[in-house]
């Protein structure tokens, strides 16, 4: 194969964005061959913009058409797993938008199918291309920070009520399956575990419609524990302005702070545990600390286009995926655990019980609690 024929499922806001750079030939080795959407108006627009692209109103027909080598799923959250499964079972490569799904039960089934397939399966975690997060991960994984002791992320997004009123599916259990955790915090939850590893259990406090007239959560404070005894806090909302985005990782050898696109490393000359063992001065003291502004490449990386190019390169050249599709479940495990902890008013272990979460989610959708 010299050219990957890409079929796009979903021509909404995000789908049309992907179509733009694919249609402009900005991804080497790929061509936009098909677009599928159930909305006739969107298909008419697609025909005007991309007259040489074949159009479908049923994704199954597009998958079976023989006109595509890979599909790009850019539809609402609930639809990602079943569409990915259909494509994989028909021998196509698959790239899905985030999140991987709404609940781990369906994502586990999708991952099982992907695991049995020899096709390339990726997810659009475009923030993994951001140099500041790549550098933070390198500092953690290389041991420069030492063993992690605590993580803190405060991430606020401001959304007025009119944002939620703009679509009947928004901020509903049946339409989106969650609020700020599933809609806004997808990247942060992925990056949190990508950089620091998965927590082992969660205690979360979710507030539903606290600041907006919505069903789902718009304010969350969660506490997590890691296998090595480290702890973490994740605080998020869609009602705080001015917004905050501050990520701290504290290790035995210092502290990393990411804020305003900058990475600062407060590096201890002597590891804290060593200093604690050896210092015998008999007075309040602390290890010498150097404030280091870590250089990172300017900008936010290649974002959507880079992930798509990496996906195509994986098909054509065997390049390693930056965001494998099977890793999409990790951030979802954390958000599912936060929701379930709030619903049960108790600690929840990770991985979550997929059947219990699904049961409780269905109760929310049908208004039973």
Buried (B, 14 or more C-beta within 10 A) or exposed (E): EEEBBBBBBBBEEBBBEBBBBBBEEEBEBBBBBBBBBBEEEBBEBBEEBBEEBBBBEEBEEBBBBEBBBBBBBBBBBBBBBBBBBBBBEEEBBBBBBBBBBBBBBBBBBBBEBBEEBEBBBBBBBBBBBBBBBBBBBEBBEEEBBBBBBBBBBBBBBEBEEEBBEEEEEBBBBBBBBBBBBBBBBBBBBBBBBBBBBBBEBBBBBBBBBBBBEBBBBBBBBBBBBBEEEBBBBBBBBBBBEEEBBBBBBBBBBBBBBBBEEEBBBBBBEBBBEBBEEEEEEEEEEEBEEEEEEBEBEEEBBBBBBBBBBBBBBBBBEEBEBBBBBBBBBBBBBBBBBBBBBBBEEEBBEBBBBBEBBBEBBEEBBEEEE
